[in-house]
Amino acid sequence: MSALSESISRRLTLGQLKGRYGLTLVPDFAEPVTVTSLVDDLPSVRPGSLYVPADQQVDQGMIEEAERRGAYAALLPTSARQQVGRARIPLLFGTMHAWQMGQLLSNAAGDPSGALAVFALVGSQVQEQVDLLADFLHVLGNPVGILSSKGSYSLDRRLDLEYPLSMFDVQRSLSIALEDGAAAVVISVDEQTLARDALQAVDLDVVALGAQEGSTRDMRHVRLISRARRYGFSLGGHTIVARRNEESDGLARQSLPAEAQSDDLSLCIAMTMAAGVKRNNIRSALRVSREMS
């Protein structure tokens, strides 16, 4: 399911979309029509939906099926205007760039990432680190959500998602986590979990590259920039790029047996420190984790 429906929180009319994104509306008098959900696949269409096909190849049959399922309108690329002919629902035509679509979805959902502490671990083998970071944040007293192909959760509730996640899925999941009372969300940024541009308009607080990703500082920087471009997230603004350091290494070694590998825990500590968690709180959480293990 790729839909932003129950989590849509702001009134959205076709006239607003037309004016904000420079779209063409057919017929023009449909500007007052209000949509109650945004969907990018036909099975998710329900009464009130704005259907935004994920596939750029659109035909008349797809629009007719969206009509039958109750769509109030469809947003289509300009190139589809000749293919769809007449329709019984209003049609918006235009070119929506990925960043614009991300912005639209985020605004419709009420900008959930702006109200959450969002941590992103980037790399092909970071799913274990994602679980470790989520557990550590939980011990620190934060209700946590997880987005990972290994299993996505809003607190203790497993989310029924299909992977890789689209930007529709990500915004919807963040909104659900916020509604459930989460204070933080940890995202596994990898090809199994996320589709291209899935993190457009997601406000990331702390980003880190997994321990396995690149051996030199320059290689790691290049890899991180590449992943940011692929998934559509920004490394500017208030986003902090976290790395292991001497302090986080020392805290990790103190809390683990001498023979244990401490790199993953050190990175988790560095990420929480980057988010502003006080050292005394981190030490207390490490002590609690040690007693629980």
Residue, then its C-alpha position, 0 to 999 in steps of 0.5 A: m500500500s502506497a498511500l497518504s490517507e488517514s495521516i493527511s492533516r491539512r485541507l488540500t484543494l485542486g486549486q491549491l495544487k494548481g497554483r502552488y506547483g504550476l499545474t494545468l487543471v481540466p476542467d478549470f472549474a474544479e478548483p474547489v474540489t478537496v482531496t482527502s488522501l494521496v495514493d500512487d497505486l490503484p489498489s490503494v485508491r478509495p473515495g476522496s483520493l488524488y491518484v498520482p500514478a508511480d508509473q509515468q506510462v499512464d493510459q485511459g484504463m488506469i484513470e477509469e479504474a481510479e474513477r471506479r474506486g472513488a478517486y476525486a482527481a488524478l495528477l498526471p505528467t504532461s506527456a499523458r494528456q494525449q493518452v487519457g482523453r476525456a475523464r469523468i474526474p478532474l485531471l491535473f497535468g504538469t511536471m512534479h519534480a521529486w523534491q516537489m512531490g516530497q514537499l507536497l506529501s510532507n505538507a499534507a501529512g503535517d510535516p511529521s519529521g519536523a516533530l520527531a528526532v530522526f536518525a538515519l544509518v546509511g549503508s548496505q549492512v546497517q540493519e543490525q546497527v539500526d536495531l542497536l540504536a533503537d534499543f539504545l534510544h529506548v533505554l534513554g527513555n525515548p519511544v522509538g519507531i523503526l523503518s527497516s526492511k528487516g522489520s518496521y515498527s511504530l513503538d511495539r506495533r509492527l507496520d505492514l509495509e511493502y519494500p522498498l518504501s516510496m516517499f508516500d510510505v515514508q511520510r505515512s509511516l512517520s505520521i503514524a509513529l508520531e500519532d502513536g507517541a514516538a519521540a524518535v525514528v531510526i531509518s535504515v538507508d539502504e536499497q532493500t528498505l528505501a526506493r529512490d527519492a524516498l527521503q525527499a522532504v524528510d527532516l533528518d536530525v542525525v545521519a551516520l555512515g555504517a561502519q562497513e562503508g568505506s575505509t578512509r574519511d574521503m571515501r566515506h564522505v563520497r559515499l554519503i554524498s552519493r546516498a544523499r543524492r539517491y534517496g533525496f535527503s539533505l546534509g545541510g541545515h541543522t542535520i548533523v553527520a555523526r562519526r565515532n570519536e575517542e570519547s564514544d569509543g571509550l564509553a563503548r569499551q567501558s560498557l562491553p567485555a574486553e573481547a567484544q567488538s565496540d564499533d557499532l555501539s560507539l557509533c550509536i553513542a556518537m549519534t545520540m551525543a550529536a543529538g544533544v543527549k548528555r554524557n551522564n544520561i548516556r553513561s546511565a543508559l549504558r549501565v542499564s543496558r549492561e545490567m539487562s544483558 
